[in-house]
Amino acid sequence: MTKDFKGKLFVFSAPSGSGKTTIVRHLLAQEKFGLEFSISATSREPRGEEKDGVDYYFISRDEFINKIKNDEFLEWEEVYTENFYGTLKTEVERIWAKGKHVIFDIDVAGGLRIKKKFPEETLAVFVKPPSVDELKRRLKKRKTESEDKINMRIAKASVELATAPQFDRIIKNYELEVALKEAEELVGDFIGLEK
């Protein structure tokens, strides 16, 4: 690949618990697509087994704010009070320099901002859960967050679900196998792979 390779951007957004991470991991495992995961930066502390430079780039709140001031982010957001998340411009450049396409597992607002900045190169996919009740059940099953945090995510989910029509495609994740197949077809078509 040339140094000037400009790959595609695949944005997968959804409320927490919709299954977007499972779909993104599945797509990354399909070598034919030449995808690499865009690692987001965050100002929050690592959870559980999370590793810096693998799950997120963990940076301090002050460093995050400095990077915002220096226009180093493709998109960023204060998702919850004092918890910043964003995509560093250098991350997309790093992946494109390897001749790969970028795949994002990102919140709705961030996903739409990337689509706006790269309208031609981006396929923005919204992963829709069967219902808000099912979302709540999935979040509880994870056992990673308090009841308050889960309720906060559920409240946010209702707002996020309303943005679905702004995305290029919607995958209804009612049955995982079907959703995975649909995601593969969307990515393959957008890259222009022969069927």
PENOR-V600115 format. One record per backbone hydrogen bond with DSSP energy under -1.0 kcal/mol. CO is the residue of the C=O (numbers start at 1). NH is the residue of the N-H. E is the energy in kcal/mol with one decimal. If there is no record, write none. Layout:
CO,NH,E ; CO,NH,E
This chain:
2,5,-1.6 ; 8,102,-2.5 ; 9,123,-2.7 ; 10,104,-3.6 ; 11,125,-3.4 ; 12,106,-2.2 ; 13,127,-2.8 ; 15,18,-1.6 ; 19,23,-2.0 ; 20,24,-2.8 ; 21,25,-2.6 ; 22,26,-1.9 ; 23,27,-2.3 ; 24,28,-2.4 ; 25,29,-1.3 ; 27,30,-1.3 ; 29,31,-1.1 ; 30,33,-1.9 ; 31,34,-1.4 ; 34,101,-2.9 ; 36,103,-2.3 ; 40,57,-2.4 ; 41,86,-2.1 ; 42,59,-2.6 ; 47,50,-2.5 ; 51,54,-1.6 ; 51,55,-2.4 ; 51,56,-1.1 ; 56,53,-3.1 ; 57,42,-2.3 ; 60,64,-2.5 ; 61,65,-2.4 ; 62,66,-2.2 ; 63,67,-2.2 ; 64,68,-2.0 ; 65,69,-2.3 ; 66,70,-1.9 ; 67,72,-2.6 ; 68,71,-1.7 ; 72,89,-2.6 ; 75,87,-2.6 ; 77,79,-1.2 ; 77,85,-2.6 ; 80,83,-3.2 ; 83,79,-1.3 ; 83,80,-1.1 ; 84,43,-2.1 ; 85,77,-2.7 ; 86,41,-3.2 ; 87,74,-3.4 ; 88,91,-1.2 ; 89,93,-2.0 ; 90,94,-2.3 ; 91,95,-1.9 ; 92,96,-2.7 ; 93,97,-2.2 ; 95,100,-1.7 ; 96,99,-2.0 ; 101,36,-2.3 ; 102,10,-3.1 ; 103,38,-2.6 ; 104,12,-2.1 ; 107,111,-2.6 ; 108,112,-2.2 ; 109,113,-1.7 ; 110,114,-2.1 ; 111,115,-2.0 ; 112,116,-1.9 ; 113,117,-2.0 ; 114,118,-2.4 ; 118,122,-1.5 ; 121,9,-2.9 ; 123,11,-2.4 ; 124,168,-1.1 ; 124,169,-1.8 ; 125,13,-2.6 ; 126,171,-2.9 ; 128,173,-2.8 ; 131,135,-1.8 ; 132,136,-2.3 ; 133,137,-2.1 ; 134,138,-2.5 ; 135,139,-2.7 ; 136,140,-2.3 ; 137,141,-2.1 ; 138,142,-1.3 ; 146,150,-2.4 ; 147,151,-2.6 ; 148,152,-2.1 ; 149,153,-2.2 ; 150,154,-2.4 ; 151,155,-2.3 ; 152,156,-2.0 ; 153,157,-2.1 ; 154,158,-1.4 ; 156,160,-2.4 ; 157,161,-2.9 ; 160,163,-1.7 ; 161,164,-1.2 ; 163,166,-2.7 ; 164,167,-2.0 ; 169,126,-2.7 ; 171,128,-3.3 ; 172,174,-1.7 ; 175,179,-2.1 ; 176,180,-2.7 ; 177,181,-1.9 ; 178,182,-2.4 ; 179,183,-2.4 ; 180,184,-2.3 ; 181,185,-2.2 ; 182,186,-2.3 ; 183,187,-2.4 ; 184,188,-2.8 ; 185,189,-2.5 ; 186,190,-2.1 ; 187,191,-2.3 ; 188,192,-1.8 ; 188,193,-2.7
